[in-house]
Amino acid sequence: MNKAQYNKISAKEAKYRIDNEPDIIIIDVRTEEEYRELHIPSSINIPLSLVTDKVKEKYSQDAKLFIYCRSGVRSRIAASQLALMGYNNVYDFGGIISWPYEKI
């Protein structure tokens, strides 16, 4: 049996790929309140407690999912859960606190 895996990438790699690959879906797994205060442009908010159900509803297992949270803890949990569900293009790029690029 294969172990479900996701990819851990740096903010720099995430930014480069987001800028150059139009099919990436950026998912912020923080709470709605945290998302409203500050988030990465073009990201969508799916709180960690809803991520498995909402992603399953909306996206195929081949979707490129880039996951972040505040510090990297929730994004790691979400990425692991999605990988276990069979999503094979899951990328955890950590927390918004270490994202040196544009935030809105």
TAFENSUL-V965092 format. One record per residue. N is the residue number from 1. PHI is phi in whole degrees, 0 to 359 (* if undefined). PSI is psi in radians with two decimals (999 if undefined). D_CENTER is the distance of its C-alpha to the mean C-alpha in whole Angstrom. Layout:
N|PHI|PSI|D_CENTER / N|PHI|PSI|D_CENTER
This chain:
1|*|2.28|25 / 2|284|2.45|22 / 3|280|2.25|20 / 4|295|2.33|16 / 5|225|2.65|14 / 6|234|2.99|11 / 7|253|2.30|11 / 8|262|2.14|10 / 9|231|2.81|11 / 10|281|2.83|12 / 11|301|-0.69|12 / 12|298|-0.80|15 / 13|294|-0.72|13 / 14|300|-0.81|10 / 15|300|-0.81|12 / 16|301|-0.83|15 / 17|291|-0.69|13 / 18|300|-0.71|12 / 19|288|-0.39|15 / 20|244|-0.13|17 / 21|234|1.81|15 / 22|291|-0.23|15 / 23|266|0.17|13 / 24|282|2.38|10 / 25|252|2.07|8 / 26|263|2.09|5 / 27|244|2.17|4 / 28|262|2.04|6 / 29|262|0.28|7 / 30|281|3.13|10 / 31|289|2.85|13 / 32|302|-0.69|15 / 33|297|-0.80|17 / 34|298|-0.73|15 / 35|297|-0.77|13 / 36|298|-0.62|17 / 37|293|-0.74|18 / 38|193|2.34|15 / 39|206|2.98|12 / 40|278|2.32|11 / 41|307|2.50|13 / 42|68|0.14|12 / 43|279|2.74|9 / 44|245|2.61|9 / 45|261|2.06|9 / 46|228|1.75|9 / 47|306|2.59|11 / 48|311|-0.71|10 / 49|295|-0.33|14 / 50|248|-0.09|13 / 51|300|-0.73|10 / 52|294|-0.79|12 / 53|293|-0.80|15 / 54|292|-0.73|13 / 55|294|-0.71|11 / 56|299|-0.68|14 / 57|295|-0.69|16 / 58|259|-0.49|14 / 59|231|2.53|13 / 60|287|2.87|15 / 61|289|-0.17|14 / 62|264|-0.04|14 / 63|299|2.50|11 / 64|274|1.87|9 / 65|252|2.05|6 / 66|254|2.07|4 / 67|249|2.37|1 / 68|215|2.89|4 / 69|218|-2.47|8 / 70|273|-0.95|11 / 71|241|-0.21|12 / 72|117|-0.19|10 / 73|287|-0.93|12 / 74|293|-0.60|10 / 75|295|-0.66|6 / 76|296|-0.75|9 / 77|297|-0.84|10 / 78|298|-0.78|8 / 79|298|-0.73|7 / 80|296|-0.76|11 / 81|298|-0.76|12 / 82|293|-0.68|10 / 83|298|-0.72|12 / 84|296|-0.46|15 / 85|279|-0.07|15 / 86|102|0.06|15 / 87|287|2.22|12 / 88|248|0.11|13 / 89|232|0.99|11 / 90|255|2.25|7 / 91|232|2.14|6 / 92|261|2.03|6 / 93|247|0.41|7 / 94|85|-2.46|8 / 95|249|2.68|10 / 96|295|-0.41|11 / 97|293|-0.36|14 / 98|251|0.29|14 / 99|269|1.88|13 / 100|274|0.07|16 / 101|259|-2.95|16 / 102|301|2.43|16 / 103|225|2.55|15 / 104|232|999|17
